[in-house]
Amino acid sequence: MKTGAILDVRELRRLSDRDGWREYSGNPVLEPGKAGEWDAGALGSMSVLKVGGTYHMYYEAWGKRGEEWSISDYETLQIGHAVSADGVHWTKDPHNPVLPKSSKAGDWDAHGTWDPFVLYEDGVFKMWYGGGVGDECDWGFAVSKNGTDFTKMGQISNLNHVEDCHVVHDRGAGRYYMYYWDRRHEPMGLFRAESFDERNFDFADAVNIRIRGEDYPGQYKFSYVFIEDGRWHMFYADFIRPHCGECYTRYAVSRDGLNFTFTRGGLVAGHDAEVVKASDRLYLMYYGPQGYFDAKDCPINLAVYAGNLNAHVCLRRTQR
């Protein structure tokens, strides 16, 4: 798969801002397909990782998306894949969708696949994803050796009403931690469950996450969490229905992955942020623009930051 023009690290740094995240002037970096294509309706909920010199993006896509909510639109959701040599110029996988909904009536994910999150470990792409629609939404797990051909390993939860799956593997603790949103507990819908392996999460003892310094009751959603330099970093957004018209990506930190403190708001005008480290002190953020959450024609945007993420703690902004 060819990726077109390539920007080197120096060029990426010139796109950035040392005092925060700078939105890429060439946005969007990935757009819905043409009319009639499997991803023509909208894109969203991307997961981005770098394996060797290649960036991989996994994303949910709608085959069609009307102006108003329709369950038939939601049932067109499936998961696609794109690759890039620089994190800016992307090429969609010709084998898309790489994780389609089941073609067998009655299967738990026969009504759609969505919200992918992927880690690459020990030569394997490991994907956690959502399946179902409406009041029957749960988590599944799939694996691939090449990032394109995935084998579904089955449903791993029986929660219903869930969204926004993100997983952290803390090798030191020997645990996988899943951060997710449970609609039954809104506005306090952010939870963390843990497991010794990729599939057996203890959802019964999942912990409700509250971010110190945020205003409650409030819906703080789309969490993306990772560990770097002994600190847990969370990017998330305030959730405003129906399409996050005034949502901003925000940032919180923690020492234990449970007790987070709001540090900075207004990073970018958008939601569903995913951050990948391009090189030393250089980060790429992918997100959905304001007003496009679950909305027709939603693309994927990029912002760039050059610096130490921990500097965000010292550069606290008043913008909420």
One Martini backbone bead per residue (centre of mass of N, CA, C, O) as a GRO file, in nm:
protein
  320
    1MET     BB    1   0.090   0.040   0.028
    2LYS     BB    2   0.067   0.358  -0.063
    3THR     BB    3   0.138   0.701   0.087
    4GLY     BB    4   0.299   0.905  -0.052
    5ALA     BB    5   0.386   1.165   0.085
    6ILE     BB    6   0.671   1.261   0.300
    7LEU     BB    7   0.725   1.350   0.632
    8ASP     BB    8   0.950   1.455   0.836
    9VAL     BB    9   1.031   1.537   1.151
   10ARG     BB   10   1.099   1.835   1.093
   11GLU     BB   11   0.829   1.898   0.955
   12LEU     BB   12   0.648   1.822   1.191
   13ARG     BB   13   0.760   2.034   1.388
   14ARG     BB   14   0.662   2.281   1.210
   15LEU     BB   15   0.351   2.208   1.277
   16SER     BB   16   0.395   2.292   1.561
   17ASP     BB   17   0.351   2.362   1.930
   18ARG     BB   18   0.502   2.436   2.238
   19ASP     BB   19   0.210   2.558   2.369
   20GLY     BB   20   0.069   2.319   2.204
   21TRP     BB   21  -0.183   2.241   1.985
   22ARG     BB   22  -0.164   2.208   1.631
   23GLU     BB   23  -0.352   2.244   1.366
   24TYR     BB   24  -0.374   2.115   1.067
   25SER     BB   25  -0.402   2.283   0.761
   26GLY     BB   26  -0.481   1.998   0.592
   27ASN     BB   27  -0.744   1.941   0.686
   28PRO     BB   28  -0.817   1.643   0.649
   29VAL     BB   29  -0.663   1.308   0.662
   30LEU     BB   30  -0.958   1.167   0.670
   31GLU     BB   31  -1.222   1.047   0.458
   32PRO     BB   32  -1.489   0.968   0.329
   33GLY     BB   33  -1.630   0.805   0.098
   34LYS     BB   34  -1.790   0.742  -0.166
   35ALA     BB   35  -2.064   0.694  -0.306
   36GLY     BB   36  -2.137   0.352  -0.207
   37GLU     BB   37  -1.937   0.311  -0.003
   38TRP     BB   38  -1.869   0.166   0.304
   39ASP     BB   39  -1.754   0.487   0.406
   40ALA     BB   40  -1.963   0.734   0.319
   41GLY     BB   41  -2.090   0.863   0.585
   42ALA     BB   42  -1.857   0.812   0.823
   43LEU     BB   43  -1.616   0.885   1.075
   44GLY     BB   44  -1.444   0.720   1.368
   45SER     BB   45  -1.291   0.602   1.637
   46MET     BB   46  -0.982   0.610   1.648
   47SER     BB   47  -0.676   0.405   1.606
   48VAL     BB   48  -0.325   0.468   1.680
   49LEU     BB   49  -0.018   0.323   1.547
   50LYS     BB   50   0.335   0.231   1.571
   51VAL     BB   51   0.510   0.014   1.333
   52GLY     BB   52   0.787   0.103   1.306
   53GLY     BB   53   0.747   0.297   1.001
   54THR     BB   54   0.429   0.246   1.058
   55TYR     BB   55   0.110   0.364   1.035
   56HIS     BB   56  -0.196   0.282   1.214
   57MET     BB   57  -0.548   0.296   1.127
   58TYR     BB   58  -0.843   0.264   1.318
   59TYR     BB   59  -1.196   0.266   1.212
   60GLU     BB   60  -1.502   0.383   1.201
   61ALA     BB   61  -1.781   0.319   0.962
   62TRP     BB   62  -2.026   0.449   0.751
   63GLY     BB   63  -2.230   0.374   0.488
   64LYS     BB   64  -2.458   0.553   0.628
   65ARG     BB   65  -2.576   0.906   0.695
   66GLY     BB   66  -2.800   1.089   0.830
   67GLU     BB   67  -2.930   1.366   0.989
   68GLU     BB   68  -3.077   1.148   1.148
   69TRP     BB   69  -3.163   0.911   1.355
   70SER     BB   70  -3.074   0.561   1.265
   71ILE     BB   71  -3.057   0.224   1.294
   72SER     BB   72  -2.974   0.161   1.000
   73ASP     BB   73  -2.712   0.324   1.011
   74TYR     BB   74  -2.569   0.175   1.249
   75GLU     BB   75  -2.571  -0.106   1.079
   76THR     BB   76  -2.313   0.009   0.893
   77LEU     BB   77  -2.100  -0.048   1.094
   78GLN     BB   78  -1.739  -0.054   1.049
   79ILE     BB   79  -1.395  -0.165   1.019
   80GLY     BB   80  -1.101   0.011   0.944
   81HIS     BB   81  -0.794   0.076   0.740
   82ALA     BB   82  -0.481   0.261   0.764
   83VAL     BB   83  -0.182   0.400   0.610
   84SER     BB   84   0.152   0.541   0.708
   85ALA     BB   85   0.474   0.713   0.696
   86ASP     BB   86   0.389   1.010   0.872
   87GLY     BB   87   0.073   1.063   0.982
   88VAL     BB   88  -0.069   1.232   0.729
   89HIS     BB   89  -0.058   1.025   0.491
   90TRP     BB   90  -0.328   0.828   0.370
   91THR     BB   91  -0.414   0.471   0.317
   92LYS     BB   92  -0.647   0.262   0.229
   93ASP     BB   93  -0.748  -0.048   0.267
   94PRO     BB   94  -0.840  -0.280   0.019
   95HIS     BB   95  -0.977  -0.479   0.260
   96ASN     BB   96  -1.208  -0.327   0.325
   97PRO     BB   97  -1.330  -0.431   0.592
   98VAL     BB   98  -1.134  -0.576   0.853
   99LEU     BB   99  -1.404  -0.554   1.058
  100PRO     BB  100  -1.677  -0.696   1.015
  101LYS     BB  101  -1.974  -0.778   1.033
  102SER     BB  102  -2.174  -1.022   1.077
  103SER     BB  103  -2.343  -1.260   0.851
  104LYS     BB  104  -2.482  -1.390   1.105
  105ALA     BB  105  -2.764  -1.444   1.231
  106GLY     BB  106  -2.745  -1.366   1.588
  107ASP     BB  107  -2.499  -1.238   1.624
  108TRP     BB  108  -2.360  -1.004   1.831
  109ASP     BB  109  -2.216  -0.851   1.549
  110ALA     BB  110  -2.451  -0.817   1.314
  111HIS     BB  111  -2.509  -0.482   1.374
  112GLY     BB  112  -2.201  -0.416   1.420
  113THR     BB  113  -1.882  -0.237   1.408
  114TRP     BB  114  -1.679  -0.061   1.665
  115ASP     BB  115  -1.458   0.097   1.853
  116PRO     BB  116  -1.150   0.074   1.809
  117PHE     BB  117  -0.866  -0.098   1.973
  118VAL     BB  118  -0.497  -0.099   1.936
  119LEU     BB  119  -0.238  -0.339   1.985
  120TYR     BB  120   0.120  -0.410   1.970
  121GLU     BB  121   0.219  -0.757   2.043
  122ASP     BB  122   0.429  -0.996   1.973
  123GLY     BB  123   0.333  -0.972   1.656
  124VAL     BB  124   0.039  -0.853   1.744
  125PHE     BB  125  -0.280  -0.754   1.664
  126LYS     BB  126  -0.492  -0.599   1.910
  127MET     BB  127  -0.855  -0.604   1.923
  128TRP     BB  128  -1.090  -0.386   2.047
  129TYR     BB  129  -1.456  -0.402   2.028
  130GLY     BB  130  -1.766  -0.318   1.904
  131GLY     BB  131  -2.104  -0.461   1.933
  132GLY     BB  132  -2.386  -0.363   1.792
  133VAL     BB  133  -2.704  -0.199   1.898
  134GLY     BB  134  -2.813   0.017   2.113
  135ASP     BB  135  -2.897  -0.208   2.383
  136GLU     BB  136  -2.656  -0.410   2.230
  137CYS     BB  137  -2.356  -0.333   2.367
  138ASP     BB  138  -2.027  -0.475   2.316
  139TRP     BB  139  -1.734  -0.667   2.368
  140GLY     BB  140  -1.445  -0.751   2.169
  141PHE     BB  141  -1.200  -0.983   2.014
  142ALA     BB  142  -0.897  -0.945   1.805
  143VAL     BB  143  -0.661  -1.085   1.557
  144SER     BB  144  -0.327  -1.008   1.399
  145LYS     BB  145  -0.032  -1.029   1.195
  146ASN     BB  146  -0.084  -0.776   0.958
  147GLY     BB  147  -0.351  -0.571   1.016
  148THR     BB  148  -0.593  -0.710   0.826
  149ASP     BB  149  -0.624  -1.015   0.925
  150PHE     BB  150  -0.890  -1.099   1.125
  151THR     BB  151  -0.963  -1.273   1.433
  152LYS     BB  152  -1.225  -1.371   1.605
  153MET     BB  153  -1.260  -1.429   1.978
  154GLY     BB  154  -1.504  -1.279   2.090
  155GLN     BB  155  -1.701  -1.215   2.346
  156ILE     BB  156  -1.623  -1.014   2.668
  157SER     BB  157  -1.921  -0.904   2.724
  158ASN     BB  158  -2.242  -0.818   2.936
  159LEU     BB  159  -2.356  -0.497   2.944
  160ASN     BB  160  -2.435  -0.295   2.766
  161HIS     BB  161  -2.425   0.040   2.690
  162VAL     BB  162  -2.143   0.073   2.536
  163GLU     BB  163  -1.828   0.267   2.506
  164ASP     BB  164  -1.513   0.356   2.459
  165CYS     BB  165  -1.251   0.167   2.404
  166HIS     BB  166  -0.957   0.140   2.624
  167VAL     BB  167  -0.616   0.010   2.643
  168VAL     BB  168  -0.391  -0.090   2.907
  169HIS     BB  169  -0.055  -0.218   2.934
  170ASP     BB  170   0.080  -0.321   3.242
  171ARG     BB  171   0.359  -0.497   3.276
  172GLY     BB  172   0.446  -0.452   3.570
  173ALA     BB  173   0.147  -0.548   3.681
  174GLY     BB  174   0.004  -0.760   3.491
  175ARG     BB  175  -0.210  -0.563   3.327
  176TYR     BB  176  -0.530  -0.495   3.200
  177TYR     BB  177  -0.687  -0.181   3.101
  178MET     BB  178  -1.028  -0.071   3.082
  179TYR     BB  179  -1.169   0.200   2.918
  180TYR     BB  180  -1.515   0.313   2.963
  181TRP     BB  181  -1.859   0.356   2.859
  182ASP     BB  182  -2.166   0.380   3.063
  183ARG     BB  183  -2.492   0.469   3.001
  184ARG     BB  184  -2.632   0.382   3.279
  185HIS     BB  185  -2.433   0.618   3.442
  186GLU     BB  186  -2.527   0.873   3.361
  187PRO     BB  187  -2.275   1.105   3.382
  188MET     BB  188  -2.105   0.857   3.528
  189GLY     BB  189  -1.954   0.662   3.270
  190LEU     BB  190  -1.660   0.620   3.375
  191PHE     BB  191  -1.449   0.325   3.341
  192ARG     BB  192  -1.251   0.054   3.510
  193ALA     BB  193  -1.104  -0.245   3.401
  194GLU     BB  194  -0.955  -0.570   3.479
  195SER     BB  195  -0.673  -0.791   3.368
  196PHE     BB  196  -0.449  -1.061   3.296
  197ASP     BB  197  -0.576  -1.033   3.012
  198GLU     BB  198  -0.753  -0.965   2.708
  199ARG     BB  199  -1.060  -1.097   2.813
  200ASN     BB  200  -1.086  -1.106   3.155
  201PHE     BB  201  -1.281  -0.886   3.264
  202ASP     BB  202  -1.382  -0.709   3.566
  203PHE     BB  203  -1.687  -0.561   3.558
  204ALA     BB  204  -1.807  -0.591   3.848
  205ASP     BB  205  -1.529  -0.416   3.960
  206ALA     BB  206  -1.556  -0.158   3.836
  207VAL     BB  207  -1.429   0.174   3.816
  208ASN     BB  208  -1.518   0.489   3.886
  209ILE     BB  209  -1.435   0.783   3.710
  210ARG     BB  210  -1.295   1.082   3.857
  211ILE     BB  211  -1.217   1.422   3.781
  212ARG     BB  212  -1.023   1.635   3.919
  213GLY     BB  213  -1.159   1.971   3.856
  214GLU     BB  214  -1.426   1.898   3.762
  215ASP     BB  215  -1.755   1.936   3.670
  216TYR     BB  216  -2.034   1.833   3.872
  217PRO     BB  217  -2.232   1.723   3.669
  218GLY     BB  218  -2.055   1.540   3.403
  219GLN     BB  219  -1.942   1.462   3.067
  220TYR     BB  220  -1.648   1.253   3.044
  221LYS     BB  221  -1.515   1.151   2.740
  222PHE     BB  222  -1.307   0.977   2.527
  223SER     BB  223  -1.088   0.804   2.651
  224TYR     BB  224  -0.720   0.834   2.653
  225VAL     BB  225  -0.471   0.602   2.774
  226PHE     BB  226  -0.130   0.643   2.903
  227ILE     BB  227   0.213   0.553   2.963
  228GLU     BB  228   0.465   0.802   3.079
  229ASP     BB  229   0.710   0.852   3.291
  230GLY     BB  230   0.512   0.747   3.536
  231ARG     BB  231   0.254   0.857   3.379
  232TRP     BB  232  -0.086   0.921   3.347
  233HIS     BB  233  -0.258   0.979   3.042
  234MET     BB  234  -0.547   1.195   2.961
  235PHE     BB  235  -0.772   1.204   2.693
  236TYR     BB  236  -1.062   1.419   2.651
  237ALA     BB  237  -1.423   1.503   2.668
  238ASP     BB  238  -1.685   1.688   2.648
  239PHE     BB  239  -2.035   1.592   2.648
  240ILE     BB  240  -2.251   1.699   2.373
  241ARG     BB  241  -2.555   1.691   2.272
  242PRO     BB  242  -2.553   1.534   1.970
  243HIS     BB  243  -2.245   1.655   1.823
  244CYS     BB  244  -2.034   1.823   1.980
  245GLY     BB  245  -2.035   2.147   1.923
  246GLU     BB  246  -1.859   2.225   2.222
  247CYS     BB  247  -1.615   2.039   2.209
  248TYR     BB  248  -1.319   1.964   2.406
  249THR     BB  249  -1.007   1.879   2.446
  250ARG     BB  250  -0.849   1.713   2.721
  251TYR     BB  251  -0.640   1.704   3.034
  252ALA     BB  252  -0.500   1.436   3.239
  253VAL     BB  253  -0.356   1.313   3.551
  254SER     BB  254  -0.164   1.025   3.692
  255ARG     BB  255  -0.024   0.771   3.921
  256ASP     BB  256  -0.264   0.510   3.893
  257GLY     BB  257  -0.524   0.532   3.679
  258LEU     BB  258  -0.767   0.664   3.876
  259ASN     BB  259  -0.646   0.950   3.981
  260PHE     BB  260  -0.751   1.230   3.826
  261THR     BB  261  -0.626   1.552   3.692
  262PHE     BB  262  -0.698   1.838   3.586
  263THR     BB  263  -0.493   2.051   3.351
  264ARG     BB  264  -0.630   2.085   3.049
  265GLY     BB  265  -0.790   2.289   2.810
  266GLY     BB  266  -0.852   2.345   2.478
  267LEU     BB  267  -0.673   2.189   2.266
  268VAL     BB  268  -0.923   2.107   2.083
  269ALA     BB  269  -1.187   2.121   1.843
  270GLY     BB  270  -1.291   1.823   1.987
  271HIS     BB  271  -1.293   1.458   1.965
  272ASP     BB  272  -1.160   1.145   2.008
  273ALA     BB  273  -0.870   1.137   2.107
  274GLU     BB  274  -0.550   1.039   1.961
  275VAL     BB  275  -0.218   0.940   2.069
  276VAL     BB  276   0.109   0.961   1.907
  277LYS     BB  277   0.445   0.878   1.897
  278ALA     BB  278   0.680   0.984   1.665
  279SER     BB  279   0.894   1.106   1.869
  280ASP     BB  280   1.093   1.283   2.037
  281ARG     BB  281   0.891   1.528   2.136
  282LEU     BB  282   0.650   1.399   1.939
  283TYR     BB  283   0.298   1.456   1.861
  284LEU     BB  284  -0.005   1.290   1.756
  285MET     BB  285  -0.344   1.404   1.686
  286TYR     BB  286  -0.658   1.243   1.668
  287TYR     BB  287  -0.982   1.375   1.546
  288GLY     BB  288  -1.300   1.504   1.591
  289PRO     BB  289  -1.487   1.749   1.498
  290GLN     BB  290  -1.688   1.977   1.571
  291GLY     BB  291  -2.021   1.855   1.522
  292TYR     BB  292  -1.943   1.519   1.437
  293PHE     BB  293  -2.074   1.335   1.624
  294ASP     BB  294  -2.238   1.099   1.462
  295ALA     BB  295  -2.202   1.246   1.183
  296LYS     BB  296  -2.223   1.351   0.888
  297ASP     BB  297  -1.906   1.352   0.729
  298CYS     BB  298  -1.698   1.258   0.922
  299PRO     BB  299  -1.374   1.319   0.993
  300ILE     BB  300  -1.009   1.326   1.024
  301ASN     BB  301  -0.790   1.486   1.238
  302LEU     BB  302  -0.493   1.701   1.304
  303ALA     BB  303  -0.241   1.731   1.564
  304VAL     BB  304   0.057   1.909   1.694
  305TYR     BB  305   0.335   1.826   1.927
  306ALA     BB  306   0.623   1.990   2.079
  307GLY     BB  307   0.729   1.806   2.360
  308ASN     BB  308   0.647   1.774   2.692
  309LEU     BB  309   0.373   1.650   2.838
  310ASN     BB  310   0.437   1.747   3.134
  311ALA     BB  311   0.409   2.056   3.062
  312HIS     BB  312   0.100   2.076   3.098
  313VAL     BB  313   0.109   2.119   3.404
  314CYS     BB  314   0.240   2.421   3.363
  315LEU     BB  315   0.021   2.500   3.110
  316ARG     BB  316  -0.231   2.609   3.233
  317ARG     BB  317  -0.557   2.667   3.140
  318THR     BB  318  -0.871   2.841   3.148
  319GLN     BB  319  -0.987   2.685   2.936
  320ARG     BB  320  -1.276   2.456   2.926
   0.00000   0.00000   0.00000
